[in-house]
Amino acid sequence: MPTISNNEMVILEQESVTLPKGFKAGGMSCGLKKNNNLDLGYIVSDVPATTAGVYTTNTFQAAPLFVTQESIAKEKKIKAIIVNSGNANSCTGDQGIKDAYEMQKQFANELGIKEHYVAVTSTGVIGELMPMDKIKSGIKQILGKENEAESKFKQAILTTDTAPKNIGVQIKIDGKTISIGGAAKGSGMIHPNMATMLGFVTTDASIEYENLVTALKDVTNQTFNMITVDGDTSTNDMVLVMANGMAGNEQLTKGHPDWNVFVNGLKVVCEELAKKIAKDGEGATKLIEVQVNGGNSLADARAVGKAIISSNLVKTAIYGTDPNWGRIISAIGYSGVPVEPNAIKVSIGSFLVFESGLPCPIIESEVKEYLEHDTIQILVELNQGNHSATAWGCDLTYDYIKINASYRT
């Protein structure tokens, strides 16, 4: 690993949840998905890790979320996560709760730890009971050496994703090298205020529970809550951060001189995962980044950004390389944020397309050529205050309809 000096961050694109000290991960196929695709994964910490989570805002929360939140509440720590793809265990009634508890119990028995030290997460088709015979068989085998690999864990959590999503960073705190690693899944049913996603972040930093919760919520509002693919929010969305303290730093609090160093490292991990989710939207060909400056409040800037990336008309225009700035203006107008139309500037890439309430002269072929790129940037200047926000989304394509029209088949 590279040497890190104070106030420096090293970003490790290929790393993931096993970058921090004391974590291992793995995955296997237990038969939930077709073609022997990996569908059961785990993360285990050598010691109980302080754990914070954020969860879906959907009223219909899946059974694993109930079990996981209950478990974390007991000691504010967990030691392991068992996760499956291919079945969401959502809208499955009392049996679904029993099955989630059984997954927890079975994995705890394999590890020889307390049941509440195991978090349970699931993703996949809603409304189908978990085939527990396959799950139990898989849990009995999953800790085998042949299944231990961070790469297998990343694959096991995917559903319609086209690629794994992972990142790692290293920072310096109290003279110690602190690692933060993350992996996530998410491709469809993605919308702000917890997208349809699972996110797993590990760190060997020592940090008190309440401060970890504060850091995660703050970072989530800037990252995972600022992405959208299709406006749908799932029943299973969850992000967990495990901090096992094995780096040996002094316990982090908001009063620690390196507090902002840690929070920034956590933000980089979560932002990169969020952007990869947005870019990998079902059928997507382009990542859309919307930067909003000059908001009267942070909430206003975020609302405008979300409105633009959530607009199907904006998304389809970008897919079709149509520089239709009118769709951007319309989204700003219905965002619910009071704005002064004549004060707003809108740019697509480096091209100023709207100012002072009027269109700007452009060479349309040049803007169309820019819209062929795989990352599209939209800049909105509200000129009402000093607050800024960034939001991420993707274009809307024919393939999105194809994928979701046959998701269960």
Secondary structure, 3 states (H helix, E strand, C coil): CCCCCCCCCEEECCCCCCCCCCEEEEEECCCCCHHHCCCEEEEEEEEEEEEEEEECCCCCCCHHHHHHHHHHHHHCEEEEEEEEEEECCCCCHHHHHHHHHHHHHHHHHHHCCCHHHEEEEEEEECCCCCCHHHHHHHHHHCCCHHHECHHHHHHHCCCCCCCCEEEEEEEEECCEEEEEEEEEECCCCCCCCCCCCEEEEEECCCECHHHHHHHHHHHHHHCHHHECCCCCCCCCCEEEEEECCCCCCCCECCCCCCHHHHHHHHHHHHHHHHHHHHHCCCCCCCEEEEEEEEECCHHHHHHHHHHHHHCHHHHHHHHCCCCCHHHHHHHHHCCCCCCCHHHCEEEECCEEEEECCEECCCCHHHHHHHCCCCEEEEEEECCCCCEEEEEEEECCCHHHHHHHHCCCC
